[in-house]
């Protein structure tokens, strides 16, 4: 999962897939990267909005947005994050050659899965 700030976007056509018709938008990010996203209907993200996304095909520069559900209260979110960081820490402790960033990335992956 990556995060980025949208600097611009442009319509780049329509595509008909087995599960419906989609609009293609090329989205440009503050880090200089650009990816194509599929949407049903109009593009709903805003310029300067910070978004989470996952690259689906690096060769074709396609990606999909990750929707973070925020239906937990602050206490529940903290408990969930702590459980995820604990699980990631225990997992990486067994591996031996892990960096702090590996633990954080795994914890974020677990947290995203819990909230999906």
Order of alpha helices (4+ residues) and beta strands (2+ residues): beta-beta-beta-beta-beta-alpha-alpha
